[in-house]
Amino acid sequence: MMLPIETAIAFVTWFVVGKVLKISSLSSLLALVALIVASFIIHPELEGIKTHAPIFIIAFLIVYKHIPNIIRLFQGKESKVI
């Protein structure tokens, strides 16, 4: 399951948010949201497997790994990238 257009959209989102806000974890999470939204818009039913479950599994793992960063974001303590 290759999603080149959705991946490009996510990369552009990550790059722009990273340049503007300079917070890497926030740009990664927003890129993840962009990837999920783009995949549903471009491919309402994915070819072959007919489900978005793999995307949600990967999204869950990414959010799980970012939990400490999400807590720091809400506390306003997340460091910025130079």
Biotite code that builds the C-alpha atoms (Angstrom):
import biotite.structure as struc

atoms = struc.array([
    struc.Atom([0.000, 0.000, 0.000], chain_id="A", res_id=1, res_name="MET", atom_name="CA", element="C"),
    struc.Atom([1.903, 3.022, -1.268], chain_id="A", res_id=2, res_name="MET", atom_name="CA", element="C"),
    struc.Atom([0.384, 6.441, -0.726], chain_id="A", res_id=3, res_name="LEU", atom_name="CA", element="C"),
    struc.Atom([2.770, 8.825, -2.522], chain_id="A", res_id=4, res_name="PRO", atom_name="CA", element="C"),
    struc.Atom([0.412, 11.806, -2.802], chain_id="A", res_id=5, res_name="ILE", atom_name="CA", element="C"),
    struc.Atom([-0.708, 11.517, 0.812], chain_id="A", res_id=6, res_name="GLU", atom_name="CA", element="C"),
    struc.Atom([2.894, 11.135, 1.943], chain_id="A", res_id=7, res_name="THR", atom_name="CA", element="C"),
    struc.Atom([3.894, 14.253, -0.008], chain_id="A", res_id=8, res_name="ALA", atom_name="CA", element="C"),
    struc.Atom([1.035, 16.193, 1.608], chain_id="A", res_id=9, res_name="ILE", atom_name="CA", element="C"),
    struc.Atom([2.154, 14.994, 5.048], chain_id="A", res_id=10, res_name="ALA", atom_name="CA", element="C"),
    struc.Atom([5.775, 15.932, 4.320], chain_id="A", res_id=11, res_name="PHE", atom_name="CA", element="C"),
    struc.Atom([4.823, 19.430, 3.168], chain_id="A", res_id=12, res_name="VAL", atom_name="CA", element="C"),
    struc.Atom([2.662, 19.830, 6.288], chain_id="A", res_id=13, res_name="THR", atom_name="CA", element="C"),
    struc.Atom([5.547, 18.691, 8.493], chain_id="A", res_id=14, res_name="TRP", atom_name="CA", element="C"),
    struc.Atom([7.988, 21.043, 6.757], chain_id="A", res_id=15, res_name="PHE", atom_name="CA", element="C"),
    struc.Atom([5.740, 24.133, 6.837], chain_id="A", res_id=16, res_name="VAL", atom_name="CA", element="C"),
    struc.Atom([4.612, 23.641, 10.443], chain_id="A", res_id=17, res_name="VAL", atom_name="CA", element="C"),
    struc.Atom([8.203, 22.934, 11.470], chain_id="A", res_id=18, res_name="GLY", atom_name="CA", element="C"),
    struc.Atom([9.460, 26.108, 9.794], chain_id="A", res_id=19, res_name="LYS", atom_name="CA", element="C"),
    struc.Atom([6.659, 28.301, 11.160], chain_id="A", res_id=20, res_name="VAL", atom_name="CA", element="C"),
    struc.Atom([6.221, 26.975, 14.710], chain_id="A", res_id=21, res_name="LEU", atom_name="CA", element="C"),
    struc.Atom([9.668, 25.384, 15.136], chain_id="A", res_id=22, res_name="LYS", atom_name="CA", element="C"),
    struc.Atom([8.262, 22.531, 17.242], chain_id="A", res_id=23, res_name="ILE", atom_name="CA", element="C"),
    struc.Atom([9.190, 19.178, 15.739], chain_id="A", res_id=24, res_name="SER", atom_name="CA", element="C"),
    struc.Atom([6.752, 17.020, 17.705], chain_id="A", res_id=25, res_name="SER", atom_name="CA", element="C"),
    struc.Atom([3.810, 19.266, 16.827], chain_id="A", res_id=26, res_name="LEU", atom_name="CA", element="C"),
    struc.Atom([4.766, 19.268, 13.156], chain_id="A", res_id=27, res_name="SER", atom_name="CA", element="C"),
    struc.Atom([5.006, 15.457, 13.212], chain_id="A", res_id=28, res_name="SER", atom_name="CA", element="C"),
    struc.Atom([1.582, 15.070, 14.799], chain_id="A", res_id=29, res_name="LEU", atom_name="CA", element="C"),
    struc.Atom([-0.029, 17.531, 12.387], chain_id="A", res_id=30, res_name="LEU", atom_name="CA", element="C"),
    struc.Atom([1.624, 15.742, 9.465], chain_id="A", res_id=31, res_name="ALA", atom_name="CA", element="C"),
    struc.Atom([0.081, 12.521, 10.758], chain_id="A", res_id=32, res_name="LEU", atom_name="CA", element="C"),
    struc.Atom([-3.354, 14.156, 10.798], chain_id="A", res_id=33, res_name="VAL", atom_name="CA", element="C"),
    struc.Atom([-2.761, 15.460, 7.267], chain_id="A", res_id=34, res_name="ALA", atom_name="CA", element="C"),
    struc.Atom([-1.801, 11.962, 6.096], chain_id="A", res_id=35, res_name="LEU", atom_name="CA", element="C"),
    struc.Atom([-4.944, 10.400, 7.566], chain_id="A", res_id=36, res_name="ILE", atom_name="CA", element="C"),
    struc.Atom([-7.266, 13.091, 6.196], chain_id="A", res_id=37, res_name="VAL", atom_name="CA", element="C"),
    struc.Atom([-5.615, 12.970, 2.765], chain_id="A", res_id=38, res_name="ALA", atom_name="CA", element="C"),
    struc.Atom([-5.865, 9.188, 2.631], chain_id="A", res_id=39, res_name="SER", atom_name="CA", element="C"),
    struc.Atom([-9.597, 9.317, 3.345], chain_id="A", res_id=40, res_name="PHE", atom_name="CA", element="C"),
    struc.Atom([-10.186, 12.070, 0.781], chain_id="A", res_id=41, res_name="ILE", atom_name="CA", element="C"),
    struc.Atom([-8.044, 10.602, -1.996], chain_id="A", res_id=42, res_name="ILE", atom_name="CA", element="C"),
    struc.Atom([-8.810, 6.918, -1.320], chain_id="A", res_id=43, res_name="HIS", atom_name="CA", element="C"),
    struc.Atom([-12.180, 6.489, 0.433], chain_id="A", res_id=44, res_name="PRO", atom_name="CA", element="C"),
    struc.Atom([-11.624, 2.744, -0.003], chain_id="A", res_id=45, res_name="GLU", atom_name="CA", element="C"),
    struc.Atom([-8.025, 1.645, -0.259], chain_id="A", res_id=46, res_name="LEU", atom_name="CA", element="C"),
    struc.Atom([-7.351, -0.724, -3.123], chain_id="A", res_id=47, res_name="GLU", atom_name="CA", element="C"),
    struc.Atom([-6.601, -4.303, -2.240], chain_id="A", res_id=48, res_name="GLY", atom_name="CA", element="C"),
    struc.Atom([-7.325, -4.384, 1.476], chain_id="A", res_id=49, res_name="ILE", atom_name="CA", element="C"),
    struc.Atom([-10.371, -2.059, 1.398], chain_id="A", res_id=50, res_name="LYS", atom_name="CA", element="C"),
    struc.Atom([-9.589, -0.635, 4.839], chain_id="A", res_id=51, res_name="THR", atom_name="CA", element="C"),
    struc.Atom([-7.617, 2.144, 6.489], chain_id="A", res_id=52, res_name="HIS", atom_name="CA", element="C"),
    struc.Atom([-6.721, -0.067, 9.476], chain_id="A", res_id=53, res_name="ALA", atom_name="CA", element="C"),
    struc.Atom([-2.951, -0.126, 8.758], chain_id="A", res_id=54, res_name="PRO", atom_name="CA", element="C"),
    struc.Atom([-2.888, 3.672, 8.726], chain_id="A", res_id=55, res_name="ILE", atom_name="CA", element="C"),
    struc.Atom([-4.710, 3.792, 12.068], chain_id="A", res_id=56, res_name="PHE", atom_name="CA", element="C"),
    struc.Atom([-2.351, 1.215, 13.595], chain_id="A", res_id=57, res_name="ILE", atom_name="CA", element="C"),
    struc.Atom([0.665, 3.249, 12.508], chain_id="A", res_id=58, res_name="ILE", atom_name="CA", element="C"),
    struc.Atom([-1.029, 6.454, 13.714], chain_id="A", res_id=59, res_name="ALA", atom_name="CA", element="C"),
    struc.Atom([-1.698, 4.878, 17.111], chain_id="A", res_id=60, res_name="PHE", atom_name="CA", element="C"),
    struc.Atom([1.957, 3.867, 17.438], chain_id="A", res_id=61, res_name="LEU", atom_name="CA", element="C"),
    struc.Atom([3.149, 7.345, 16.488], chain_id="A", res_id=62, res_name="ILE", atom_name="CA", element="C"),
    struc.Atom([0.795, 9.052, 18.948], chain_id="A", res_id=63, res_name="VAL", atom_name="CA", element="C"),
    struc.Atom([1.783, 6.547, 21.646], chain_id="A", res_id=64, res_name="TYR", atom_name="CA", element="C"),
    struc.Atom([5.470, 7.340, 21.136], chain_id="A", res_id=65, res_name="LYS", atom_name="CA", element="C"),
    struc.Atom([4.676, 11.074, 21.276], chain_id="A", res_id=66, res_name="HIS", atom_name="CA", element="C"),
    struc.Atom([2.759, 10.993, 24.596], chain_id="A", res_id=67, res_name="ILE", atom_name="CA", element="C"),
    struc.Atom([5.597, 12.667, 26.576], chain_id="A", res_id=68, res_name="PRO", atom_name="CA", element="C"),
    struc.Atom([5.839, 15.342, 23.860], chain_id="A", res_id=69, res_name="ASN", atom_name="CA", element="C"),
    struc.Atom([2.059, 15.875, 23.897], chain_id="A", res_id=70, res_name="ILE", atom_name="CA", element="C"),
    struc.Atom([2.162, 16.373, 27.674], chain_id="A", res_id=71, res_name="ILE", atom_name="CA", element="C"),
    struc.Atom([4.994, 18.903, 27.304], chain_id="A", res_id=72, res_name="ARG", atom_name="CA", element="C"),
    struc.Atom([3.032, 20.678, 24.533], chain_id="A", res_id=73, res_name="LEU", atom_name="CA", element="C"),
    struc.Atom([0.006, 21.103, 26.813], chain_id="A", res_id=74, res_name="PHE", atom_name="CA", element="C"),
    struc.Atom([2.272, 22.301, 29.627], chain_id="A", res_id=75, res_name="GLN", atom_name="CA", element="C"),
    struc.Atom([4.005, 24.738, 27.281], chain_id="A", res_id=76, res_name="GLY", atom_name="CA", element="C"),
    struc.Atom([7.378, 23.134, 28.013], chain_id="A", res_id=77, res_name="LYS", atom_name="CA", element="C"),
    struc.Atom([8.100, 21.521, 24.634], chain_id="A", res_id=78, res_name="GLU", atom_name="CA", element="C"),
    struc.Atom([11.412, 22.805, 23.321], chain_id="A", res_id=79, res_name="SER", atom_name="CA", element="C"),
    struc.Atom([11.695, 24.481, 19.955], chain_id="A", res_id=80, res_name="LYS", atom_name="CA", element="C"),
    struc.Atom([14.013, 23.445, 17.149], chain_id="A", res_id=81, res_name="VAL", atom_name="CA", element="C"),
    struc.Atom([16.622, 25.989, 16.169], chain_id="A", res_id=82, res_name="ILE", atom_name="CA", element="C"),
])
